[in-house]
Amino acid sequence: MSLAKESSEYTVDNTALTLDEKLVSLFQPDTLVSAQYFQNLRRRTILEPEKRVMLAVLEDAVHCFQDNLLAGTVKKKRLFQEAKEWIFETSGDWIFSFVNICEALGLNPQYVRQGLLRWREKMLPKYTEATTWAKRKKAG
């Protein structure tokens, strides 16, 4: 049984080197592409725990904004107002500000804001039509 020597174009054949050359090669820096280096440092989980918390905060704010847009109770109106203020705040420099959370999750904060505004503009006419119909039904 004979073993074949495996080599690659990326490895150096050290058999032709002298002892001094072999010792010097031990202390040479490894060439490594930065993408390979950072890939080894990355966590293997889908989302790090900190980002999971940030995603939960963002999801809660979006749900409060959407679910309480046309709220009738004081509590729900307050939830909507707080979510709206947090989402559209521009001077937030604290770690859990809307902008920082979006950037940490790889989202464009302005794009998310515009999407919520488009959603709101789409929902308001539906609410107006429904309330107009209900008022006519009561009157008629």
Secondary structure, DSSP 8 states (H G I E B T S, - for coil): --------TTS--GGGS-HHHHHHHHTS-----HHHHHHHHS-SSSS-HHHHHHHHHHHHHHHHHHHTTT--SHHHHHHHHHHHHHHH-SS--STTSHHHHHHHTT--HHHHHHHHHHHHHHHHHHHHHHHHHHHHHHH-
